[in-house]
Amino acid sequence: MKYLVFLSIPAFLLGACSEKKLKANEPVAVAKPVLPALVAVGSGGVATELRIPGQLAAYQEVSIFPKVNGYVKTVLVDVGSKVSKGNRLMVLEAPELVEASLKARERYARALSDYSIDKEHYQRLKEAALTAGAISPLDLSSAKAKMEADSSLSNAEKANWEMQKTMLGYLNVTAPFTGVITERNVHPGALVSAVAKDKPMLELKQIDHLRLQVDIPESMANTLKDKDTVSFYVSALQGKRLTGYISRKSMNINSQYRSERMEIDVPNPDAQLAPGMYADVMLYSKGDPKAMYVPRTAVVTSTEKKYVLKVVNGKTQQVEVETGNQSVDKVEIYGNIQPGDQVISVATDETPTGN
């Protein structure tokens, strides 16, 4: 026995199918691309604080070499000795210099005596020449010429004697400034030479006043001025915050490291710091007031350039920029862009352009 099965299709389903079929011929709306979030370019500098390595150096330092040949007679200082300007540091001995000085003195005394006699002789002839026919003009001229020649010789011998006395003075080695002896390389009896410059006899450094030398990145160097105060830390003082001020700028950019050398004067009356110490320098920059700024995420850095994506009339275009100071969320930019221009706030090198 066969059974027939009748399926009843609800009318509302048939209606829906027909409605769908009718709408299939209607134009379909295409969704417009949604631009990423935009941000306006700001005007003004970006304040930032930067940690840069630096090194302390003596304000003055000198390697002391002998100026004359001789033997070391006495060494009056040692490593760590504190000396004042003009203090005697060493005594050398050179018998040949003493002998040369004595000979120079004797030659000067003899030349001065000859000059005195010739001067007296000329003066007498000059007085006698007042009587007509007593002295011939030739004799008077000859006496004057001899007196002047002896005068020149006397002056030359005097200069030679003064030079010999100066050379004798070099046997007493004195401190050119107040400081501390940091190196000693000679002992009594050693022969020292004014020609050899391989190793100094003594090394003297001024430590009550130090220089903190730091290389500032080119992008930040122009924002720092003389007398700006900086902070720094040294490991020897366990986190103690020290301060100084910028005293000198080299006004020269190192082409290799793209940095400018600056020096900070650091008073050190208690000798807590020492030349050669490493320091962490904290530099605060107010930023360039002529600069513009955008979020750091708006700047795209590729292997060839840095740029931002500017949006004009719904289309994006790359604008090449240079960057300056940076903070946690902002960065200074320079380029063909104006304050108020709209740029993509979070851009990458995959963000399409020209849309």
Secondary structure as GFF3:
##gff-version 3
##sequence-region A 1 355
A	DSSP	alpha_helix	11	23	.	.	.	ID=ss1
A	DSSP	beta_strand	38	40	.	.	.	ID=ss2
A	DSSP	beta_strand	42	43	.	.	.	ID=ss3
A	DSSP	beta_strand	48	58	.	.	.	ID=ss4
A	DSSP	beta_strand	61	64	.	.	.	ID=ss5
A	DSSP	beta_strand	70	75	.	.	.	ID=ss6
A	DSSP	beta_strand	82	83	.	.	.	ID=ss7
A	DSSP	beta_strand	88	93	.	.	.	ID=ss8
A	DSSP	alpha_helix	95	128	.	.	.	ID=ss9
A	DSSP	alpha_helix	137	169	.	.	.	ID=ss10
A	DSSP	beta_strand	172	174	.	.	.	ID=ss11
A	DSSP	beta_strand	179	184	.	.	.	ID=ss12
A	DSSP	beta_strand	191	192	.	.	.	ID=ss13
A	DSSP	beta_strand	202	205	.	.	.	ID=ss14
A	DSSP	beta_strand	209	217	.	.	.	ID=ss15
A	DSSP	alpha_helix	218	221	.	.	.	ID=ss16
A	DSSP	beta_strand	229	233	.	.	.	ID=ss17
A	DSSP	three_ten_helix	235	237	.	.	.	ID=ss18
A	DSSP	beta_strand	242	254	.	.	.	ID=ss19
A	DSSP	beta_strand	259	267	.	.	.	ID=ss20
A	DSSP	beta_strand	278	285	.	.	.	ID=ss21
A	DSSP	beta_strand	292	295	.	.	.	ID=ss22
A	DSSP	three_ten_helix	296	298	.	.	.	ID=ss23
A	DSSP	beta_strand	300	301	.	.	.	ID=ss24
A	DSSP	beta_strand	306	312	.	.	.	ID=ss25
A	DSSP	beta_strand	315	326	.	.	.	ID=ss26
A	DSSP	beta_strand	330	335	.	.	.	ID=ss27
A	DSSP	beta_strand	342	344	.	.	.	ID=ss28
###
